[in-house]
Amino acid sequence: MYKYVIYESWLDWVPYVAFGVTALVFITFSIHALIMRKDRAEHLSSLPLDN
């Protein structure tokens, strides 16, 4: 069994990249929702309730 785990330096950046991607997606969706026209927002909000 190995006594030490080989730890690469690029692994330090993985949490930062994951957080950056998640933040970018969240900000993109938030901006899209904020600039959406009111009639489009009302149409999308009623879609799940339509039969």
N, CA, C and O atoms as a MOPAC input file, in Angstrom:
PM7 MOZYME 1SCF
protein

 N      0.84400 1    -1.18200 1     0.00000 1
 C      0.00000 1     0.00000 1     0.00000 1
 C      0.88600 1     1.24100 1     0.00000 1
 O      1.95500 1     1.24600 1     0.61000 1
 N      0.44500 1     2.27900 1    -0.67700 1
 C      1.23600 1     3.50800 1    -0.71700 1
 C      1.11900 1     4.26400 1     0.59300 1
 O      0.04700 1     4.33900 1     1.19400 1
 N      2.21400 1     4.81000 1     1.01400 1
 C      2.21900 1     5.56400 1     2.26400 1
 C      1.78300 1     7.01500 1     2.03900 1
 O      1.16300 1     7.61600 1     2.91500 1
 N      2.10200 1     7.57600 1     0.87500 1
 C      1.77900 1     8.96500 1     0.56800 1
 C      0.94700 1     9.04400 1    -0.70600 1
 O      1.12000 1     8.24700 1    -1.62800 1
 N      0.06000 1     9.99800 1    -0.74000 1
 C     -0.72400 1    10.24900 1    -1.93600 1
 C      0.01000 1    11.30600 1    -2.74900 1
 O      0.43100 1    12.33400 1    -2.21800 1
 N      0.15500 1    11.04300 1    -4.03500 1
 C      0.80700 1    12.02400 1    -4.90000 1
 C     -0.20800 1    13.13600 1    -5.18900 1
 O     -1.27000 1    12.89000 1    -5.76100 1
 N      0.13200 1    14.33700 1    -4.79100 1
 C     -0.76600 1    15.47700 1    -4.89800 1
 C     -0.21900 1    16.43300 1    -5.94600 1
 O      0.85800 1    17.00300 1    -5.77100 1
 N     -0.94400 1    16.60500 1    -7.01100 1
 C     -0.50600 1    17.47100 1    -8.09900 1
 C     -0.91000 1    18.91400 1    -7.81700 1
 O     -1.90000 1    19.16500 1    -7.12900 1
 N     -0.15100 1    19.84900 1    -8.34200 1
 C     -0.41400 1    21.26700 1    -8.06400 1
 C     -1.67100 1    21.76700 1    -8.76700 1
 O     -2.28500 1    22.72600 1    -8.29800 1
 N     -2.07600 1    21.14200 1    -9.88900 1
 C     -3.26700 1    21.61200 1   -10.58200 1
 C     -4.54300 1    21.30800 1    -9.79700 1
 O     -5.58900 1    21.90100 1   -10.06200 1
 N     -4.46400 1    20.40000 1    -8.84400 1
 C     -5.64100 1    20.08200 1    -8.04400 1
 C     -6.04600 1    21.23100 1    -7.12000 1
 O     -7.17300 1    21.26600 1    -6.62600 1
 N     -5.12600 1    22.16800 1    -6.88700 1
 C     -5.46400 1    23.34000 1    -6.07300 1
 C     -6.50300 1    24.21500 1    -6.76500 1
 O     -7.27200 1    24.90400 1    -6.09600 1
 N     -6.53500 1    24.19700 1    -8.08200 1
 C     -7.41600 1    25.09600 1    -8.83800 1
 C     -8.79600 1    24.51500 1    -9.09300 1
 O     -9.69400 1    25.25400 1    -9.49600 1
 N     -9.00100 1    23.23600 1    -8.87800 1
 C    -10.27800 1    22.59300 1    -9.19100 1
 C    -11.45100 1    23.23100 1    -8.44000 1
 O    -12.46300 1    23.51800 1    -9.07900 1
 N    -11.38100 1    23.47000 1    -7.12900 1
 C    -12.52000 1    24.10400 1    -6.45700 1
 C    -12.80800 1    25.51500 1    -6.97400 1
 O    -13.96500 1    25.92800 1    -7.04600 1
 N    -11.76100 1    26.24700 1    -7.33100 1
 C    -11.95700 1    27.60200 1    -7.84600 1
 C    -12.63600 1    27.58300 1    -9.21400 1
 O    -13.51200 1    28.40300 1    -9.49000 1
 N    -12.23400 1    26.66100 1   -10.05100 1
 C    -12.85000 1    26.54300 1   -11.37000 1
 C    -14.30300 1    26.10900 1   -11.24000 1
 O    -15.17200 1    26.64300 1   -11.92900 1
 N    -14.57500 1    25.14900 1   -10.36800 1
 C    -15.95100 1    24.68700 1   -10.16900 1
 C    -16.83400 1    25.80500 1    -9.63000 1
 O    -17.96900 1    25.97400 1   -10.07800 1
 N    -16.31900 1    26.56800 1    -8.67300 1
 C    -17.08500 1    27.68800 1    -8.14600 1
 C    -17.30000 1    28.75200 1    -9.21500 1
 O    -18.38200 1    29.33200 1    -9.30600 1
 N    -16.28100 1    29.00900 1   -10.02100 1
 C    -16.40300 1    30.00500 1   -11.08000 1
 C    -17.44500 1    29.63000 1   -12.11300 1
 O    -18.22900 1    30.47600 1   -12.54300 1
 N    -17.46100 1    28.37600 1   -12.51600 1
 C    -18.45300 1    27.91400 1   -13.48900 1
 C    -19.85800 1    28.00500 1   -12.90200 1
 O    -20.78700 1    28.45300 1   -13.57400 1
 N    -20.01100 1    27.58200 1   -11.65300 1
 C    -21.32400 1    27.64700 1   -11.00400 1
 C    -21.78800 1    29.09300 1   -10.86100 1
 O    -22.95400 1    29.39200 1   -11.11600 1
 N    -20.90000 1    29.98600 1   -10.46000 1
 C    -21.25300 1    31.39700 1   -10.31600 1
 C    -21.60600 1    32.00800 1   -11.66000 1
 O    -22.54900 1    32.79500 1   -11.75000 1
 N    -20.86100 1    31.65800 1   -12.71100 1
 C    -21.13600 1    32.19200 1   -14.03900 1
 C    -22.51400 1    31.76500 1   -14.53300 1
 O    -23.25300 1    32.57700 1   -15.08900 1
 N    -22.86100 1    30.50200 1   -14.33500 1
 C    -24.18600 1    30.01500 1   -14.74500 1
 C    -25.27500 1    30.71200 1   -13.94500 1
 O    -26.29200 1    31.11300 1   -14.51100 1
 N    -25.08000 1    30.86300 1   -12.63400 1
 C    -26.07600 1    31.52400 1   -11.79900 1
 C    -26.26400 1    32.97500 1   -12.21100 1
 O    -27.39700 1    33.44600 1   -12.31700 1
 N    -25.17400 1    33.68700 1   -12.44400 1
 C    -25.26500 1    35.09400 1   -12.83300 1
 C    -25.92400 1    35.23600 1   -14.20300 1
 O    -26.71300 1    36.15500 1   -14.42200 1
 N    -25.60200 1    34.32700 1   -15.12600 1
 C    -26.21100 1    34.36400 1   -16.45800 1
 C    -27.71900 1    34.17400 1   -16.37900 1
 O    -28.47000 1    34.91900 1   -17.00800 1
 N    -28.16800 1    33.18700 1   -15.61300 1
 C    -29.60200 1    32.95400 1   -15.47900 1
 C    -30.29100 1    34.09100 1   -14.74000 1
 O    -31.42400 1    34.44400 1   -15.06800 1
 N    -29.62600 1    34.66500 1   -13.74900 1
 C    -30.21500 1    35.77700 1   -13.00800 1
 C    -30.39400 1    36.99500 1   -13.89300 1
 O    -31.44600 1    37.63300 1   -13.86400 1
 N    -29.37800 1    37.32800 1   -14.68000 1
 C    -29.48900 1    38.47700 1   -15.58300 1
 C    -30.56600 1    38.23100 1   -16.62900 1
 O    -31.34100 1    39.12800 1   -16.96000 1
 N    -30.60800 1    37.00900 1   -17.14400 1
 C    -31.64400 1    36.67600 1   -18.12600 1
 C    -33.04000 1    36.82500 1   -17.52400 1
 O    -33.95200 1    37.31200 1   -18.19300 1
 N    -33.21200 1    36.41800 1   -16.29300 1
 C    -34.51900 1    36.53100 1   -15.64700 1
 C    -34.86500 1    37.98900 1   -15.34300 1
 O    -36.03100 1    38.37700 1   -15.41500 1
 N    -33.86700 1    38.79200 1   -15.00500 1
 C    -34.14000 1    40.19100 1   -14.68200 1
 C    -34.49000 1    41.03300 1   -15.90200 1
 O    -35.26800 1    41.98000 1   -15.78600 1
 N    -33.94000 1    40.71300 1   -17.05700 1
 C    -34.22600 1    41.52200 1   -18.24200 1
 C    -35.36900 1    40.95300 1   -19.08400 1
 O    -35.68500 1    41.49200 1   -20.14500 1
 N    -35.98600 1    39.87100 1   -18.61700 1
 C    -37.08000 1    39.26100 1   -19.35900 1
 C    -38.30400 1    40.18200 1   -19.34800 1
 O    -38.60500 1    40.82600 1   -18.34300 1
 N    -38.99800 1    40.22700 1   -20.48300 1
 C    -40.22400 1    41.03700 1   -20.56100 1
 C    -41.29600 1    40.43900 1   -19.65600 1
 O    -41.32400 1    39.23200 1   -19.41400 1
 N    -42.17100 1    41.29900 1   -19.16400 1
 C    -43.18300 1    40.86700 1   -18.20400 1
 C    -44.15000 1    39.85600 1   -18.82600 1
 O    -44.51400 1    38.87600 1   -18.17500 1
 N    -44.56700 1    40.07700 1   -20.05900 1
 C    -45.50000 1    39.13800 1   -20.68000 1
 C    -44.86000 1    37.76000 1   -20.90000 1
 O    -45.52800 1    36.73300 1   -20.78100 1
 N    -43.58300 1    37.75000 1   -21.21700 1
 C    -42.88600 1    36.47100 1   -21.38400 1
 C    -42.76100 1    35.74700 1   -20.04200 1
 O    -42.91300 1    34.52700 1   -19.98000 1
 N    -42.48800 1    36.48700 1   -18.97300 1
 C    -42.38200 1    35.88300 1   -17.65000 1
 C    -43.73100 1    35.31000 1   -17.20600 1
 O    -43.78400 1    34.22800 1   -16.62200 1
 N    -44.80400 1    36.02300 1   -17.47700 1
 C    -46.12500 1    35.51300 1   -17.11200 1
 C    -46.47500 1    34.26900 1   -17.92500 1
 O    -47.07800 1    33.33400 1   -17.39900 1
 N    -46.10000 1    34.25400 1   -19.20000 1
 C    -46.34700 1    33.08300 1   -20.03100 1
 C    -45.57200 1    31.86800 1   -19.50400 1
 O    -46.12500 1    30.77200 1   -19.41300 1
 N    -44.30600 1    32.06100 1   -19.16100 1
 C    -43.51800 1    30.95400 1   -18.65700 1
 C    -43.98400 1    30.48700 1   -17.28600 1
 O    -43.88700 1    29.30000 1   -16.97400 1
 N    -44.48700 1    31.40100 1   -16.46100 1
 C    -44.94500 1    30.99600 1   -15.12700 1
 C    -46.23500 1    30.19700 1   -15.19200 1
 O    -46.52300 1    29.42000 1   -14.28100 1
 N    -47.02900 1    30.37300 1   -16.26600 1
 C    -48.28800 1    29.63100 1   -16.35300 1
 C    -48.14000 1    28.31500 1   -17.11400 1
 O    -49.09000 1    27.53200 1   -17.15200 1
 N    -47.01000 1    28.05000 1   -17.70600 1
 C    -46.83400 1    26.81700 1   -18.47900 1
 C    -47.03900 1    25.54400 1   -17.66300 1
 O    -47.74800 1    24.65600 1   -18.13700 1
 N    -46.46900 1    25.39800 1   -16.47800 1
 C    -46.68200 1    24.14000 1   -15.75500 1
 C    -48.13400 1    23.91500 1   -15.34100 1
 O    -48.52700 1    22.77800 1   -15.08300 1
 N    -48.93500 1    24.97600 1   -15.27400 1
 C    -50.30600 1    24.84400 1   -14.82700 1
 C    -51.26700 1    24.56800 1   -15.97500 1
 O    -52.41300 1    24.19000 1   -15.73300 1
 N    -50.82400 1    24.75000 1   -17.23100 1
 C    -51.68400 1    24.47200 1   -18.36600 1
 C    -51.80800 1    22.97000 1   -18.57200 1
 O    -50.85400 1    22.21900 1   -18.37200 1
 N    -53.00200 1    22.54600 1   -18.97400 1
 C    -53.21600 1    21.12200 1   -19.27700 1
 C    -53.03900 1    20.86400 1   -20.74900 1
 O    -53.17900 1    19.72600 1   -21.19700 1

